[in-house]
Amino acid sequence: MSDWESVKKWMHPKTIVSADLSIKRVAEIMVERDIGSVIVAFENKEIGMLTERDILKKVIAKGLDVNKAKAKDVMASPLITIGDDASIWDAAELMSKYHIRRLPVKDKKGEIIGILTTRTISDALPVISKLEESSHLRTKLKRMAHKE
């Protein structure tokens, strides 16, 4: 696997919020940081993920009070994660299997070190594809040069 195919190359930093934080405050943090998801933690343990889609479907569409609803009430749990040694292809397969758009990336110690999104995968694939084409072309050119 090339460095370009590694999930570490394409992941975003994680943002952690308290499980007891109001949905209003979570949404404000997401807007301030221009992100679409946060990791939810309780007593320093990362227990779930909350996305803008969760807020829309589970809070806004149901008419819940954004000041009273808490992150822990709306988050998705348990977390589906991928190791930092995985490829972008592995991540895409896992996201497709579970129909998720955001995938936390864990290091060897089991700690979440970032988030991979479908958007970053769609950004990565053309780059990787072009690199593979270039590599293939370079190999062909080397073979041609050796024949002369």
C-alpha positions in Angstrom: 0.0 0.0 0.0 1.4 3.4 -0.9 1.4 6.2 1.6 -1.3 7.9 -0.5 -3.6 5.0 0.1 -3.3 5.1 3.9 -6.3 6.3 5.9 -3.9 8.4 7.9 -3.1 10.5 4.8 -6.8 11.5 4.4 -8.3 11.7 7.9 -9.4 14.8 9.6 -8.6 15.7 13.3 -11.2 14.6 15.8 -13.3 16.9 17.9 -14.6 15.5 21.2 -17.6 16.8 23.1 -19.1 15.8 26.5 -22.0 13.4 26.5 -23.9 15.9 28.6 -23.5 18.8 26.2 -26.7 20.2 24.7 -27.4 19.6 21.1 -27.5 23.4 20.6 -23.9 23.7 21.9 -22.8 20.7 19.8 -24.3 22.3 16.7 -22.5 25.6 17.5 -19.2 23.8 17.9 -19.7 22.0 14.6 -20.5 25.3 12.8 -17.5 27.1 14.5 -15.1 24.4 13.3 -16.9 23.7 10.0 -17.2 20.0 10.7 -20.0 17.5 10.2 -19.4 15.2 13.2 -18.0 15.0 16.7 -16.9 12.2 19.0 -19.0 11.9 22.2 -17.1 11.2 25.4 -18.2 10.3 28.9 -15.7 10.2 31.8 -12.8 10.4 29.2 -14.1 7.4 27.3 -15.1 7.9 23.6 -18.5 6.3 23.5 -20.2 7.5 20.3 -20.4 9.8 17.3 -22.9 12.6 16.6 -23.4 13.9 13.1 -25.2 16.8 11.6 -27.6 14.2 10.1 -28.3 12.8 13.6 -29.2 16.3 14.7 -31.5 16.8 11.8 -33.3 13.5 11.9 -33.3 12.8 15.7 -33.8 16.3 17.1 -35.0 18.9 14.6 -37.4 16.6 12.6 -38.9 15.3 15.9 -39.3 18.8 17.4 -37.1 18.2 20.4 -35.7 21.1 22.4 -32.1 21.6 21.3 -31.3 23.2 24.7 -32.6 20.1 26.6 -31.6 17.2 24.3 -28.0 16.0 25.1 -25.3 14.5 22.9 -25.7 11.2 24.6 -29.4 11.1 23.7 -28.7 11.4 19.9 -25.3 9.9 19.3 -24.7 6.7 17.3 -23.1 4.0 19.5 -21.2 1.7 19.5 -18.6 3.2 17.2 -17.6 1.5 14.1 -13.8 2.2 13.6 -10.9 1.3 11.4 -7.2 0.9 12.2 -4.7 3.5 11.1 -2.8 0.9 9.1 -5.8 0.3 6.8 -6.1 1.5 3.3 -8.6 4.0 1.9 -10.1 1.0 0.0 -10.7 -0.9 3.3 -12.3 2.2 4.7 -14.6 2.6 1.7 -15.6 -1.0 1.9 -16.4 -0.7 5.7 -18.4 2.5 5.2 -20.4 0.9 2.4 -21.1 -2.2 4.5 -22.4 -0.2 7.4 -23.9 2.7 5.4 -22.0 5.3 7.3 -20.4 8.5 6.1 -17.9 9.1 8.8 -15.4 6.6 10.2 -13.2 7.1 13.2 -9.6 6.0 12.8 -7.8 4.3 15.7 -4.1 3.9 16.4 -2.3 0.8 17.6 -3.2 1.7 21.2 -7.0 1.8 20.3 -7.3 5.6 20.6 -9.2 7.5 18.0 -6.8 9.8 16.2 -9.0 11.1 13.4 -12.1 10.8 11.3 -12.3 9.7 7.7 -15.3 10.9 5.6 -16.9 9.9 2.4 -15.9 13.4 1.1 -12.2 12.7 1.8 -12.5 9.3 0.1 -14.0 10.9 -3.0 -11.1 13.4 -2.9 -8.5 10.6 -2.4 -9.6 8.2 -5.2 -8.8 10.4 -8.2 -5.4 11.3 -6.7 -4.6 7.6 -6.0 -5.8 6.6 -9.5 -3.6 9.2 -11.2 -0.6 8.1 -9.1 -1.2 4.5 -10.1 -1.5 5.5 -13.8 1.7 7.5 -13.5 3.5 4.6 -11.9 2.3 2.2 -14.5 3.4 4.6 -17.3 6.9 5.1 -15.7 7.3 1.3 -15.5 6.4 1.0 -19.2 8.8 3.8 -20.2 11.6 2.1 -18.2 11.0 -1.2 -20.0 11.1 0.6 -23.3 14.3 2.4 -22.5 16.0 -0.9 -21.5 15.0 -2.5 -24.8 16.9 0.2 -26.8 
